[in-house]
């Protein structure tokens, strides 16, 4: 049952990165789009994510519930030492979710729209940035269980170059996923072209940030090189991701939308696989070489059994409904001015 | 944390109950084909969307806040009372999916399928609510583990979920959600009728909300009675604090109102009904009710707050019950009351009562459990995060929630203002 739970945990993190990430990315694109194109972007975004955006963010809740039910020590260590970035991320989630809803449901359309848009775009950037910081800090070895000062326990646990670089990398991945996704949602050739350009832009940004992550890892003594290239799974994943990236650039202007999406998703999956595979089952690496392992800090057997059972039952209900939702709105996309 | 929950409770109540109102209006439209019901459904669905989004983010925040503020509690409690949370995650997910279908599915799906997704929103919302209350009930009535030398052994999450308090608490809370939301919604629509705006639209809305709210208000005292007997059995300290019952006695009197004086252990200026407390707690006028004197002083909850909160809850509940009785009388016997202004004015006055009662009731159950976070097992003070400066975090979340509440009120105000233009357009 433990492996079932871990599989669910990994899958929900992956799905959150893919679906939630594309969702954040849409806001990031809005932030990086200039004046007159903003409105078009906004409309495409709305018709693309309107019906499913709430569901996209449920994956985070599933992941966090798995952590606190199944792996409470890991959950409480992270929430003590990463209190500050978690809080900022939460503020981002609140601001973004409400701004997105309000801008569509505010009955009066006036200057408030401008405020909602600004909040939405900025929080779409801030939230994944801090998600990246949290993920980076968890494995960076900066969390010090024996810290005795406020700074070393609660600030330096997350404020270092490696985490910041991972944060930027996460943001660019989100932007990349969203632009690839939106190519297929745009109504006309001009917008498609624009999103294809955006995809290139974020792709290059992701590569640069990726290099920054490696440099920062070197400076901060995080053995990232060894994690990624020190084993066959990592090597194969990275090589296949790179190959698929080249293939994708070749396809970018040919309108093969489904294939593009699959490839972009594949690349992100490979990145998550490489970075988690090597130090599995340790998901938090502490200062001084200690670590928190999913195996050793799992809850008692009965807890894991009922958690696994709850997750299995849940997915029987959730997955078909979710697929049908996505399928219906893909087959017959939402129009911006459609009555609702 | 308390504030986040106090805020979340309002949002989840509305988010849980509104879909049912909406589904009724929707059903009426599909059956009668009267446009006004369609307009009501659409207007309410906007409300549901706003409340769901805010409820969802405040729920997400809470699931993190549990750890951010109470890491020690979560470290031990998570694996035990996690079962309802993991199921709640599922219910919440289904609600989000169903809401996607419902809000964006107008004219796309078979109309009964579309209606059904609206019902699912309500049912899964209700299920989430019940599950979360079951988790809270576990804090009042810990079960499903053995506590040996400070260790939590033989964990059984299923037993923990079906702890002794879950049923009475979930029942009381669910009915309360219907009462509070029903009265709040009915009050707002009553105000609009009095103002003479879109009268038919608001009358239909008012009827649906009022019938739900009033029916629930009439049933609530019975569930309250179940809860009281339950608390008397499991948490005598809480019951004693609710009643400001300082001394153990036989045929104890029910204390109404009054100012508890904790130092001298008496209640001033109160109305006393001899024997009634014994009756409420154990169903027998003669029985003995444990007072605070039987509980070590370090385990006393704050008496005054608990007592006042309980009085407020019961007071509001009684007021709403009386209004409900009048309303049903009007429906059955005195049709002309329905057209009179005074009844509507009563409803307008009662708009906030339900939610005041919900907040008061929640205060009773939480403050009444102090100093424990897990009744009899772990003290609240031992559960809090070791991080210094936690107060700032608390101020920050307070500010966020207050502003969120303001924005939502602002949104609703704008929705209501636009009813005449968006939902109930004058016929051309």
Interface residues (C-beta under 8 A of the other chain):
Chain A: X50 X51 X52 X54 X55 X57 X58 X60 X61 X62 X64 X65 X66 X68 X69 X70 X72 X73 X75 X76 X77 X78 X79 X80 X83 X86 X87 X90 X91 X93 X94 X97 X98 X100 X101 X102 X105 X106 X107 X108 X150 X153 X154 X299 X300 X302 X303 X306 X307 X310 X311 X313 X314 X317 X318 X321 X322 X325 X328 X329 X332 X334 X338 X339 X340
Chain B: X46 X49 X50 X52 X53 X54 X56 X57 X58 X59 X60 X61 X63 X64 X65 X66 X67 X68 X71 X72 X74 X75 X76 X77 X78 X79 X80 X82 X83 X85 X86 X87 X88 X89 X90 X92 X93 X94 X96 X97 X98 X99 X100 X101 X103 X104 X105 X106 X107 X108 X109 X155 X156 X157 X158 X385 X386 X387 X388 X389 X393 X396 X400 X404 X407 X411 X414 X415 X417 X418 X422
